[in-house]
């Protein structure tokens, strides 16, 4: 009677071991003070940082959405890991959380070591940009659950904040200025709509020349990570809104108290070419609900502090806080 191995069932333990060896130097490259131990244990360990009066742990989790489909179809795997980190740490800083460490979950139908290593190289790069450590993760090979070439990602970021600084909503006042930090493109939101418009409606392909490079390169441009900007200007920032799904109109109200609204000047928004390309086939209102439109993060600052940030970053002014219903409006 012939016997069946785990590999016959579609799970290659040796490939998994090879993958772990490949990513050891990537994980090591993200090491920062506070990391305890190394890769291979049952759990990652991180020492609580000192200097906080009332430290509070914050956590955020996210994925990359259907941007992964483009990465898989194009065979470009080394940037979606940056997206994964960015979507988590950019949320943390909106609650005054300084990222400490990151964990990832990689699930696939068949573990291709080179592909998985490229993905983790992006995750490590995202952690370096975020000044946090990659201290653990999980790789799951699940034949029958995913097609062989497919994989999915989830990320988990943990940071620390001062308890007294968690409530940023109460900081926002009438007359505060809204500053935009530019995005790099779609970031990791709206790709289901973008794919339908670009590849079905407009019948474009990955190699289509767009601003001097293949269209796929613009679409896979990694989500910007704003951690260093946050750290640099923390004392001048009253509140921050990460512009993800829902766009400006749905994310900005999350940092507003009752009785105040955010007024954004449409003409001041530096809309990126990728959004202009799709605008002929999508109503403008829908564009602002689905995409960031070139604004990756909005900072709420006092008028007297705005120039400090404008002089020291690529931020630009897009509006202000006024009295009114708690909402964000594009004027």
C-alpha positions as MATLAB code, in Angstrom:
seq = 'XXXXXXXXXXXXXXXXXXXXXXXXXXXXXXXXXXXXXXXXXXXXXXXXXXXXXXXXXXXXXXXXXXXXXXXXXXXXXXXXXXXXXXXXXXXXXXXXXXXXXXXXXXXXXXXXXXXXXXXXXXXXXXXXXXXXXXXXXXXXXXXXXXXXXXXXXXXXXXXXXXXXXXXXXXXXXXXXXXXXXXXXXXXXXXXXXXXXXXXXXXXXXXXXXXXXXXXXXXXXXXXXXXXXXXXXXXXXXXXXXXXXXXXXXXXXXXXXXXXXXXXXXXXXXXXXXXXXXXXXXXXXXXXXXXXXXXXXXXXXXXXXXXXXXXXXXXXXXXXXXXXXXXXXXXX';
ca = [
       0.000    0.000    0.000;
       1.462    3.379   -1.022;
       1.701    6.060    1.625;
       0.832    9.728    1.224;
       3.016   12.545    2.523;
       2.094   16.081    3.552;
       3.797   17.252    0.339;
       1.508   14.966   -1.684;
      -1.405   16.793   -0.048;
      -0.004   20.096   -1.250;
       1.939   21.352    1.785;
       5.726   21.502    1.412;
       7.389   21.667    4.846;
      10.851   21.947    3.280;
       9.761   24.974    1.260;
       8.490   26.549    4.464;
      11.826   25.972    6.173;
      13.685   27.426    3.193;
      11.446   30.496    3.315;
      12.210   31.049    7.009;
      15.931   30.942    6.265;
      15.468   33.462    3.449;
      13.678   35.999    5.592;
      15.938   35.843    8.653;
      18.212   38.669    7.390;
      15.145   40.694    6.365;
      13.687   40.427    9.843;
      17.063   41.270   11.382;
      17.280   44.444    9.260;
      14.208   45.849   11.046;
      15.520   45.277   14.567;
      15.237   48.311   16.864;
      15.790   48.836   20.600;
      13.106   46.954   22.485;
      13.153   43.743   20.474;
      13.780   40.694   22.656;
      14.923   37.416   21.116;
      14.869   36.536   17.453;
      12.907   34.684   14.804;
      11.951   31.073   15.539;
      10.221   31.300   18.884;
       6.508   30.777   19.436;
       5.884   34.517   19.926;
       7.694   37.771   19.312;
       8.677   39.861   22.305;
       9.068   43.603   22.642;
       9.989   45.518   25.780;
       7.677   48.366   26.731;
       9.449   51.673   26.043;
      10.283   54.043   28.866;
       9.515   57.747   29.099;
       5.727   57.493   29.197;
       3.703   58.625   32.210;
       0.673   56.485   31.314;
       1.602   54.280   28.354;
      -1.268   52.846   26.323;
      -0.831   50.116   23.732;
      -2.516   50.693   20.392;
      -3.082   48.101   17.678;
      -4.167   48.295   14.045;
      -4.762   45.637   11.423;
      -5.360   45.834    7.690;
      -4.735   44.218    4.331;
      -3.924   45.397    0.822;
      -7.231   44.600   -0.881;
      -7.456   43.851   -4.582;
      -4.177   45.657   -5.207;
      -2.812   42.161   -4.537;
      -4.513   40.964   -7.721;
      -2.425   43.397   -9.755;
       0.757   42.328   -7.996;
       0.009   38.665   -8.701;
      -1.009   39.217  -12.327;
       2.017   41.423  -13.047;
       4.536   39.341  -11.114;
       5.688   42.389   -9.116;
       5.788   41.294   -5.499;
       8.274   43.516   -3.664;
       6.044   46.541   -3.030;
       2.772   45.213   -1.595;
       4.525   44.513    1.693;
       5.207   48.221    2.042;
       1.493   48.817    1.473;
       0.645   46.322    4.183;
       2.769   48.093    6.786;
       1.672   51.544    5.651;
      -2.038   50.849    6.016;
      -1.517   49.830    9.642;
       1.064   52.324   10.906;
      -0.618   55.294    9.219;
      -3.694   54.480   11.292;
      -1.685   54.220   14.509;
      -0.192   57.696   14.220;
      -3.661   59.199   13.830;
      -4.180   58.243   17.465;
      -0.744   59.507   18.504;
       0.621   55.972   18.585;
       4.312   55.525   17.838;
       4.717   52.193   16.007;
       6.778   49.626   17.933;
       6.422   46.335   16.096;
       4.667   44.580   13.233;
       3.459   41.063   12.441;
       2.264   39.632    9.143;
       0.072   36.782    7.928;
       0.755   35.289    4.487;
      -1.677   32.689    3.159;
      -1.305   30.910   -0.167;
      -2.387   27.851   -2.107;
       1.209   26.836   -2.840;
       4.219   28.396   -1.159;
       6.567   29.804   -3.779;
       9.648   30.686   -1.758;
      10.919   33.422   -4.094;
       7.517   35.122   -4.252;
       7.000   35.000   -0.485;
      10.532   36.268    0.130;
       9.918   39.235   -2.199;
       6.713   40.059   -0.334;
       8.464   39.958    3.045;
      11.273   42.124    1.664;
       8.614   44.788    1.126;
       7.254   44.284    4.626;
      10.769   44.726    6.035;
      11.240   47.892    3.982;
       7.925   49.235    5.279;
       9.021   48.542    8.846;
      12.329   50.333    8.268;
      10.460   53.352    6.897;
       8.159   53.213    9.930;
      11.017   52.774   12.401;
       9.353   49.691   13.860;
      10.435   46.059   14.075;
       9.129   42.996   12.266;
       9.061   40.535   15.162;
       6.918   37.686   13.867;
       4.423   36.346   11.386;
       2.659   33.308   10.038;
       2.871   31.588    6.674;
      -0.025   29.288    5.791;
       0.028   26.953    2.797;
      -3.576   25.941    2.164;
      -4.173   23.962   -1.044;
      -7.817   23.929   -1.989;
      -8.461   27.194   -0.170;
      -6.537   29.368   -2.635;
      -5.545   28.861   -6.261;
      -1.855   27.943   -6.500;
      -0.725   31.374   -7.708;
      -2.898   33.328   -5.286;
      -1.961   34.630   -1.882;
      -3.448   36.961    0.695;
      -1.892   39.275    3.255;
      -2.881   40.684    6.611;
      -0.799   42.940    8.813;
      -0.837   43.838   12.478;
       0.922   46.866   13.970;
       1.293   47.662   17.653;
       2.453   50.983   19.077;
       2.493   53.010   22.249;
       0.848   56.327   23.073;
       0.538   58.586   26.078;
      -2.945   58.110   27.521;
      -3.501   61.862   27.812;
      -2.825   62.250   24.053;
      -5.328   59.708   22.751;
      -8.235   62.148   22.411;
      -7.257   64.268   19.424;
     -10.863   65.201   18.569;
     -11.047   67.603   21.505;
      -7.965   69.413   20.155;
      -9.721   70.593   16.998;
     -10.977   74.202   17.012;
     -12.711   76.628   14.686;
     -10.123   78.372   12.542;
      -7.664   75.467   12.444;
      -5.925   74.918    9.110;
      -6.127   71.716    7.059;
      -2.847   70.620    5.500;
      -2.576   67.791    2.987;
       0.299   65.338    2.803;
       0.463   64.054   -0.787;
      -0.238   60.426   -1.591;
       1.814   58.370   -4.030;
      -1.265   57.263   -5.955;
      -4.208   55.032   -5.112;
      -2.359   53.737   -2.046;
      -4.349   50.586   -1.139;
      -7.959   51.642   -1.707;
     -10.358   51.755   -4.631;
      -8.629   49.140   -6.764;
     -11.806   47.213   -7.557;
     -13.201   50.354   -9.197;
      -9.869   51.311  -10.760;
      -9.390   47.854  -12.292;
     -12.910   47.895  -13.752;
     -12.430   51.335  -15.305;
      -8.870   50.956  -16.563;
      -8.902   47.374  -17.790;
     -12.542   46.741  -18.672;
     -13.988   50.131  -19.634;
     -10.838   51.720  -21.103;
      -9.305   48.399  -22.198;
      -5.784   49.396  -21.145;
      -3.041   46.953  -20.193;
      -0.158   46.884  -17.744;
       2.391   47.999  -20.348;
       0.452   51.096  -21.436;
       2.772   54.112  -21.268;
       1.606   56.458  -18.534;
       3.684   59.481  -17.626;
       6.778   57.912  -19.088;
       6.513   54.472  -17.464;
       4.270   51.396  -17.645;
       0.828   51.921  -16.136;
       1.316   49.025  -13.710;
       4.196   50.865  -12.008;
       1.925   53.798  -11.181;
      -0.803   51.485   -9.923;
       1.591   49.527   -7.697;
       3.360   52.612   -6.306;
       3.653   51.812   -2.579;
       1.439   53.570   -0.069;
       3.334   56.439    1.537;
       4.312   55.990    5.151;
       3.919   59.166    7.215;
       5.496   58.061   10.503;
       8.634   60.185   10.209;
       6.616   63.284    9.280;
       4.369   62.665   12.283;
       7.338   62.361   14.616;
       8.939   65.505   13.212;
       5.863   67.689   13.651;
       4.018   66.007   16.493;
       4.053   69.171   18.623;
       2.386   71.201   15.852;
      -0.260   68.614   14.870;
      -3.633   68.760   16.626;
      -5.216   65.845   14.761;
      -4.588   63.613   11.755;
      -6.861   61.761    9.346;
      -5.586   58.880    7.225;
      -7.382   59.121    3.876;
      -8.301   55.569    2.933;
     -11.579   53.995    1.780;
     -14.277   56.660    1.805;
     -11.867   59.404    0.808;
     -11.712   62.854    2.327;
     -15.448   63.167    2.879;
     -15.726   60.088    5.112;
     -12.375   60.053    6.912;
     -12.004   63.691    7.957;
     -15.187   63.748   10.089;
     -13.620   61.058   12.285;
     -11.373   63.724   13.858;
     -14.049   66.423   14.183;
     -16.038   67.292   17.328;
     -19.737   68.091   17.128;
     -20.423   71.595   15.846;
     -17.391   71.840   13.570;
     -16.943   70.950    9.939;
     -14.007   70.663    7.549;
     -14.198   72.878    4.471;
     -11.900   71.722    1.673;
     -11.192   73.843   -1.384;
     -11.461   71.628   -4.446;
      -9.161   73.888   -6.461;
      -6.362   73.492   -3.916;
      -6.217   69.696   -4.071;
      -3.248   68.513   -6.100;
      -5.024   65.717   -7.941;
      -2.609   63.102   -9.257;
      -2.568   62.109  -12.956;
      -3.792   58.565  -12.233;
      -7.062   59.993  -10.926;
      -7.379   62.369  -13.865;
      -6.997   59.367  -16.168;
     -10.051   57.689  -14.647;
     -12.158   60.825  -14.123;
     -13.794   60.716  -17.552;
     -15.611   57.522  -16.595;
     -16.393   58.159  -12.912;
     -18.529   60.948  -11.450;
     -16.432   63.402   -9.431;
     -18.484   62.819   -6.276;
     -17.850   59.093   -6.616;
     -14.136   59.740   -7.170;
     -13.930   61.589   -3.857;
     -15.741   58.746   -2.062;
     -13.603   55.956   -3.537;
     -10.132   57.465   -3.824;
      -7.751   59.690   -1.881;
      -7.448   61.945   -4.960;
      -3.815   62.695   -4.164;
      -4.185   63.351   -0.424;
      -2.809   60.559    1.738;
      -3.093   62.252    5.126;
      -4.695   65.440    6.434;
      -3.168   67.369    9.329;
      -5.235   69.712   11.485;
      -3.004   72.491   12.806;
      -3.253   75.901   14.457;
      -2.846   78.833   12.046;
       0.348   79.935   13.827;
       1.890   76.461   13.373;
       0.992   75.843    9.741;
       4.043   77.544    8.248;
       6.437   75.395   10.281;
       5.052   72.270    8.631;
       4.768   73.875    5.191;
       8.430   74.901    5.320;
       9.663   71.527    6.557;
       7.672   69.058    4.456;
       5.776   68.581    1.192;
       2.481   69.497    2.883;
       0.176   72.101    1.357;
      -2.963   73.887    2.545;
      -6.379   72.638    1.394;
      -8.929   74.184    3.777;
      -9.956   75.047    7.310;
     -12.227   74.151   10.215;
     -15.439   76.179   10.539;
     -18.615   76.056   12.601;
     -21.344   73.822   11.266;
     -22.572   70.259   11.015;
     -19.932   67.620   11.745;
     -18.905   66.767    8.190;
     -16.290   67.314    5.508;
     -17.361   69.242    2.428;
     -15.585   69.833   -0.875;
     -16.228   73.403   -2.029;
];
